[in-house]
Amino acid sequence: MDESAIKGQKSLELKGEKRTSTISVEGYDTRVHQYPLMLALSKQFASCGKIARIAVPRDFEKGILKSPLFISFWGEGARNKALKLSGSDLGGWTLVVKPVPQQKEPAGSNNHLFGRDVRLLIVKVDDLPSLVRNIDFKIGLCEHFSSCGEKCYYFSHS
């Protein structure tokens, strides 16, 4: 790669870092499934700004989540709004929200969505009522299929 391309890549990385801000969140039960926790957190922090990423570290040997997890937001002021939610209730858990110094990649990122022994089940839902919010639909799916194991991924063709 030539020198100008490398400089351009570094410039893009720096711009990306300035546009996102990250918080850490503690206070949740580390024995819960990752996907329903991420959905609940998405709903809880939706008013703060656009969520760029939720990184939930996992202890694969113990089969539990680690704490804290990290939420990155796009846009100005999102982190300050999120910090105001420290002490709020999320399904019986009291969340502790702290600022995280700017970094390239939150510790324990979700680069490994799938662990060992993954089974894939695809469910197609037709005719979703337009009044149902996407996040509520995802939470409903998780609750409905909770006895089947952990949900790792959801997507919608909307």
Secondary structure, 3 states (H helix, E strand, C coil): CCHHHHHHHHHHHHHHHHHEEEEEEECCCCCCCHHHHHHHHHHHCHHHCCEEEEECCEECCCCEECCCEEEEEECCCHHHHHHCCCCCEECCEECEEEECCCCCCCCCCCCCCCCCCCCCCCCCCCCCCCCCCHHHHHHHHHHHCHHHCCCCCCCCCC
